[in-house]
Amino acid sequence: MSRFEELKALVAAAEADFNKFYNEGNKAAGTRVRAAMQELKNFAQTIRTEVQTIKNEGKPEGESTPS
């Protein structure tokens, strides 16, 4: 599964709890939404690190990044 597909799956998994919290006022669903958002945050950081690593792989040693 691609990273983008994984991201979409995480968002889709949280959709029902979003609806329960925002439309029905279910407080327990709000707790699950917060947990899902934390999981998304951690996944996003993993992707950010992965992208940076891939970007830097082709860069010769000692080459500076333009500002």
ChimeraX commands (.cxc) that place a marker at each C-alpha (Angstrom):
marker #1 position 0.00,0.00,0.00 radius 0.5
marker #1 position 1.37,3.41,-0.91 radius 0.5
marker #1 position 1.87,6.07,1.74 radius 0.5
marker #1 position -0.94,8.12,0.21 radius 0.5
marker #1 position -3.32,5.16,0.38 radius 0.5
marker #1 position -2.34,4.63,4.02 radius 0.5
marker #1 position -3.08,8.28,4.74 radius 0.5
marker #1 position -6.50,8.07,3.07 radius 0.5
marker #1 position -7.28,4.91,5.05 radius 0.5
marker #1 position -6.45,6.64,8.36 radius 0.5
marker #1 position -8.73,9.56,7.50 radius 0.5
marker #1 position -11.54,7.28,6.31 radius 0.5
marker #1 position -11.31,5.23,9.51 radius 0.5
marker #1 position -11.93,8.36,11.59 radius 0.5
marker #1 position -14.88,9.63,9.52 radius 0.5
marker #1 position -17.62,7.91,11.53 radius 0.5
marker #1 position -16.28,9.26,14.82 radius 0.5
marker #1 position -16.04,12.76,13.34 radius 0.5
marker #1 position -19.71,12.59,12.41 radius 0.5
marker #1 position -20.71,11.21,15.80 radius 0.5
marker #1 position -18.81,13.93,17.64 radius 0.5
marker #1 position -19.62,16.98,15.51 radius 0.5
marker #1 position -23.17,16.09,14.46 radius 0.5
marker #1 position -24.45,14.07,17.40 radius 0.5
marker #1 position -22.39,15.47,20.27 radius 0.5
marker #1 position -21.03,12.06,21.29 radius 0.5
marker #1 position -18.18,12.86,23.70 radius 0.5
marker #1 position -16.65,9.36,23.53 radius 0.5
marker #1 position -16.35,9.79,19.77 radius 0.5
marker #1 position -14.48,13.03,20.46 radius 0.5
marker #1 position -11.89,11.07,22.40 radius 0.5
marker #1 position -11.51,8.67,19.48 radius 0.5
marker #1 position -11.18,11.64,17.08 radius 0.5
marker #1 position -8.35,13.04,19.21 radius 0.5
marker #1 position -6.61,9.64,19.17 radius 0.5
marker #1 position -7.02,9.41,15.40 radius 0.5
marker #1 position -5.59,12.90,14.97 radius 0.5
marker #1 position -2.56,11.94,17.07 radius 0.5
marker #1 position -2.05,8.87,14.89 radius 0.5
marker #1 position -2.30,11.06,11.77 radius 0.5
marker #1 position 0.22,13.49,13.25 radius 0.5
marker #1 position 2.70,10.68,13.90 radius 0.5
marker #1 position 2.16,9.24,10.42 radius 0.5
marker #1 position 2.66,12.68,8.86 radius 0.5
marker #1 position 5.96,13.05,10.71 radius 0.5
marker #1 position 7.07,9.66,9.41 radius 0.5
marker #1 position 6.28,10.75,5.86 radius 0.5
marker #1 position 8.08,14.08,6.35 radius 0.5
marker #1 position 11.21,12.29,7.54 radius 0.5
marker #1 position 11.01,9.78,4.70 radius 0.5
marker #1 position 10.63,12.51,2.08 radius 0.5
marker #1 position 13.58,14.44,3.48 radius 0.5
marker #1 position 15.75,11.32,3.48 radius 0.5
marker #1 position 14.84,10.53,-0.14 radius 0.5
marker #1 position 15.51,14.15,-1.17 radius 0.5
marker #1 position 18.93,14.12,0.47 radius 0.5
marker #1 position 20.06,10.77,-0.96 radius 0.5
marker #1 position 21.02,12.25,-4.34 radius 0.5
marker #1 position 22.83,15.23,-2.86 radius 0.5
marker #1 position 26.68,15.03,-2.96 radius 0.5
marker #1 position 28.50,15.22,0.39 radius 0.5
marker #1 position 29.09,18.80,1.55 radius 0.5
marker #1 position 26.68,20.41,-0.93 radius 0.5
marker #1 position 24.75,23.22,0.67 radius 0.5
marker #1 position 21.05,23.84,0.22 radius 0.5
marker #1 position 20.14,27.13,-1.50 radius 0.5
marker #1 position 18.30,29.57,0.74 radius 0.5
marker link #1:1,2 radius 0.2
marker link #1:2,3 radius 0.2
marker link #1:3,4 radius 0.2
marker link #1:4,5 radius 0.2
marker link #1:5,6 radius 0.2
marker link #1:6,7 radius 0.2
marker link #1:7,8 radius 0.2
marker link #1:8,9 radius 0.2
marker link #1:9,10 radius 0.2
marker link #1:10,11 radius 0.2
marker link #1:11,12 radius 0.2
marker link #1:12,13 radius 0.2
marker link #1:13,14 radius 0.2
marker link #1:14,15 radius 0.2
marker link #1:15,16 radius 0.2
marker link #1:16,17 radius 0.2
marker link #1:17,18 radius 0.2
marker link #1:18,19 radius 0.2
marker link #1:19,20 radius 0.2
marker link #1:20,21 radius 0.2
marker link #1:21,22 radius 0.2
marker link #1:22,23 radius 0.2
marker link #1:23,24 radius 0.2
marker link #1:24,25 radius 0.2
marker link #1:25,26 radius 0.2
marker link #1:26,27 radius 0.2
marker link #1:27,28 radius 0.2
marker link #1:28,29 radius 0.2
marker link #1:29,30 radius 0.2
marker link #1:30,31 radius 0.2
marker link #1:31,32 radius 0.2
marker link #1:32,33 radius 0.2
marker link #1:33,34 radius 0.2
marker link #1:34,35 radius 0.2
marker link #1:35,36 radius 0.2
marker link #1:36,37 radius 0.2
marker link #1:37,38 radius 0.2
marker link #1:38,39 radius 0.2
marker link #1:39,40 radius 0.2
marker link #1:40,41 radius 0.2
marker link #1:41,42 radius 0.2
marker link #1:42,43 radius 0.2
marker link #1:43,44 radius 0.2
marker link #1:44,45 radius 0.2
marker link #1:45,46 radius 0.2
marker link #1:46,47 radius 0.2
marker link #1:47,48 radius 0.2
marker link #1:48,49 radius 0.2
marker link #1:49,50 radius 0.2
marker link #1:50,51 radius 0.2
marker link #1:51,52 radius 0.2
marker link #1:52,53 radius 0.2
marker link #1:53,54 radius 0.2
marker link #1:54,55 radius 0.2
marker link #1:55,56 radius 0.2
marker link #1:56,57 radius 0.2
marker link #1:57,58 radius 0.2
marker link #1:58,59 radius 0.2
marker link #1:59,60 radius 0.2
marker link #1:60,61 radius 0.2
marker link #1:61,62 radius 0.2
marker link #1:62,63 radius 0.2
marker link #1:63,64 radius 0.2
marker link #1:64,65 radius 0.2
marker link #1:65,66 radius 0.2
marker link #1:66,67 radius 0.2
view
